[in-house]
Amino acid sequence: MNKKLLIVFGLVAVVLISLAGYAGVATGAPPTPTPAPDTVAVTSCDVEQSVAAPGKLQNTSEMEIRMPVDGNLSQVLARVGDSVAAGQVLATVNDISKAEAWTALKEAKEAYQSAFNYRKSLEGEIWLDRITYKSNGFQQTPTHHWYRGYADPETIEVADNNLALKEAELGAAQTTLDNMELKAPFGGVVVEVDAVANRPFHIDDILFKIIDPKALEIVANVTEEDYPLLSVGQGAETFFDARPDVTVQGKVSSIIPQRIEGSDTPLYNIYITMDEVPDGLADGMTADTAITIAKREGVLCLPRAVVRASGGDTTIVKVWDGVQEAEREITVGLRGDTYVEIVSGLNEGEQVVTR
């Protein structure tokens, strides 16, 4: 065999040995691990289910201040938009009307005292008149027979009713005099003024309207499907476009069992009171309320999007153990707005595949 042929055979042998060694190394390499999927951990949380109830704010403390008598105002001391304290004078009635009110009060006191004295006299023996008639041809002649005795129940009842009437008239006269200065019944804001000095008004004409800007409640509405789920006392969480930075807690105070007239879909009004009223809110502003109809506290949970609904209490999820995925049947409880309660099948900290 010549020298060149030996060299060729040698090179071929080296190549074959190299290829065999590489194949052996590749065959002994560990398998490529499965990429880790997106997962979420099973945690402990509060699961809440709620009903949406859009609505608006409504003022609950509004009062009209009316003219106490027929007459004129001597001065008007409040304007629209003024903040007033309880008892602050808003306007005064002129001196002529004041004098008339004093006279009316004096007369009412005298009438009441007279009725009181008469009723008091009926508590003991009084002079009673018994009348008899004597016939003298075609004429009946009455004869009075006075004697001491006690008033009959009918007489006492008439006296009691008259005394009550005179007492009411006295109270009305005193109130009229007290109202010669028209005062704010509570601290608030004047939202309407019809009072004008030196212009005649009739009794009960509206002069001012005052509201307490903090006396607010929510008037919301719910659908026909959600109505049976509600009850008085349920907790509510409210958000306002005017104050997006605050969330107000409250509760359902009343439910109106009557459909709202004029609505295209069946809607029903409910009223919600707030635990506190933040600044910056006013009558008529919009409010979005979520009413809690069910809640589980401190239970195992998963995000609602991870647990697919199955029409029953059980469903299948995939659990990642760090190496591979495995299907797991779980039992669910309350399906809340954000989370689902896990009753069994999972432990806290386990990783559930989200895909």
Summary of the structure (lengths in Angstrom):
residues: 355
radius of gyration: 44.5
end to end distance: 68.7
largest distance: 190.1
contacts: 976
relative contact order: 0.20
helix: 23%
strand: 44%
